[in-house]
Amino acid sequence: MLYFLIKKVKHISNNLINNYKNNGFVIVDDFLPEEIANKLEVMYSADNNEWECINQAKDQTYSAGKSGRNFTKSPYFPGKEETYNAKFWRSNKLESETENIFGEYFVPALKSISQLELSKFVRRCFKLDEGGHWRTHTDDWYGGTSSIYYINKNWVWDWGGILHWGADDNTDQLTSIFPKFNRVVFISHKNFKFSHFISPVTKYALNPRFSFNSFNN
């Protein structure tokens, strides 16, 4: 699968908006000014972020019934008898401290790209260490659009923590998105089913994998 990568965008162009509308997501590199991107990296790396470990396990989310939030028609994603699970760390402290950055840079971009009258914004500051992952799920129940911003300056493919996206059909291929520093992924949930998972971070990863996520309506 192909994805659309926009390099060094200083404003939200019509090309970016069209790619988002036609393909359901778009990737923007060098999204934040360098000093803001560096500031976020320092904030996430601090020792006093009060991370809370969250382990999730939910039955029937892959079923076609009313509880089937993560149901997909694809035979290559989990079946109805499987259990959704995830393991990650979340920092409420960081979510509070990043409010101004999110409001100044992310909110205008989300509104421009999605072309939606957004009024509700949910921020999440996440960390994945060894074994941290999310099984296949969708986020469309959260709202109309979402974003994933990557914090790490150093990462490699086989450390895990990779976002993988697959279509809701018989396609047996995935799109994999590398968690590159100062990269953001904008995702549409209006007309697209974005079934995705994040692969487990390996024991030999040299540092945790950080992200700044938002779910918006």
N, C-alpha and C positions, 0 to 999 in steps of 0.2 A: 504494500500500500504506500501511496505517496502522502506526504504531509506538506503543509505550506509554511515556510520559514521566512520571516521578514527580518532583515538585518537593520539594526540601529535606527529604529523608528523614533523620530522626534515628535511626531504628531500622528493622529489616527487617520490614515489615508483611506480613500475609497477602495483601493486595491485590497487592503487588509480587511475592511468591512465585507467586501464581496466574497473573499476567501472564507471568512467566518460563516457567512450565510450559506454558501454553497457546499461547504465541507464539514461544518459542525464544530470545527476548532481551528485555531491558528496559533502559531508559535512566534513569539517576538523575542529576539536576542537584544542584549544591552538595553533592557527596558528602562531601568532607573538611571539617573545620573550617577556617575562613578562614586562620588562621595556618599550618596545615600545607600547604594548597594554595599559599599564597604562598611558603613555604619550598621546595617542589618546583620552582616556577617559577624561583626564584633559582638553585637547584642546577643545573637543566638549562641555564640561560643562562650559566653560568660558562665561562671560557676554558680550563679545565684538565681537561676531562672525557675526554680521550684517546679520541675517537671513532674507530672503525674503519669504513671504507667497505666494504660488502659488495655484490657484484654476483652475482646468482644466475641460472643458466640451466639448465633441466632439460627433457629430452625425454620424451615419452610419458606425462607426468603427466595429460594430458587424455584418454588412451585408457581403454578399459574393462577392460584387463588388470590384472595384479597390480601394475604400476607406475602405474596410473591413480589416483593419490592425489587428483587434482583433477577426476576425471571427473564430468560432469553430463549429465543427459538434456535439458537446455534447449538449443534451437537458437540461443539468443541469447548463449550463452557460448562460449568457444574450443572448436574441434573437435579431434579426436584427432591431427591432423597438426601442430598448433601447439606452440610451445615456451613453457613457463612461464618468466618472468623477473621479477626484482625488483632494485631498487637502493635501499639504505638505509644508514644509519649506526647502529652499536651501541656502547654504552659499558659495558664490564665494570666500570669504576670506579663509575659511577652505580648499577649493579645491586647492588654491594656496599654502597654508602652508603645506599640506600633500603630495606635489609632490614628495619629496625625499623618504618618507616612501613608497609610492606606487611604485616608481621606484626600490627601493632596494629589497622589499619583494614580492609585488604582481605581477609585470611584469614577473620575472623569473618563478614564480609558474604558472601563466596563460599560458605562452608559453610551459612549460613542460607538464602540464595537457592536454591542448587542442591539442598539437602536431601541432599547426598552426604557420605559419610565420606572427605573429602579428606585426603590425607597427603603428596602430592607437589606442590610448587609451583615453577614455573619463571617467573622474572621476566625481562623484557626492557625495556631503556631504548632507545628508538628516536628517530632524527632523520631527517627528510626535507628535503633542500634541493632546488635546481633539478633536475628530472628524476627525483627520488626517487619510487618507486611500488612497488606490488605488483600483479601481474596476478591474474586470478581464481584463487582457491584456497579450500580448506577447511582448518580447523584441528582437525577432529574426531580425527585420528590422534594429536594431542598429549595429549588427555585428555577428561574429561567436561564441563568448563566452562572458559570463558576470560573475560578482562576486558580492556577498553581504556579507559585513563584519559587525558584530554586536559589538556595543560599550558599551552597558549598563551593569553595574555590577549587578544591581538588577532589575529583571523583573519577572512578574508572568503571567500565561496563560490568566486570565480573564481581564487583563488590555487591551487586544486587541493588535493591531500592529503585528499580527501573519501572516506569509507567508503561504498561502495555495496553493497547486498545484494539478491540476486535469488533467486526460488524455483527449485527443481529440477523445473520443468515447462514448459508452453508459455506461461506468463505473460510478457508483453513489457514489464513495468514493474519499476522498481527502487525500493527504499527507500534514501534518502540521509541519512546522519547527519552533522551538522555537528560539527566538532571544537571544541566550546565549552569554555572554561576551567572546570575543576573538574566536568566531566561524566564519568561512567563508563558504559560499556556492558557489561552482563553477558550472556554468550552461552552457551546450552545446546548441547552436542554429542551428547547422549544419543539424542534422538529427532528431531533436526532436522539437515538438511544445509544448513549456512550458507555457501553459495557467495558470495564477496565479493571485491571488489578495492578498491584505494586509488588514486585518479586521480593522475597525475603532478603534482608541485608545479611551478608555472610560474616562468619566469625573472623575472617582475615581482612575485613574492611578496616582501614586505618583510623577512621573517625565516623561518627554518626552522620546520617543523612538528614538535612534540615529542609523544611519547606514552609511557605507562608501561603495558606489556602483561603479561599473565600467562596461563599455560597450566597447567591443574591437574587432578589425578586422585587 
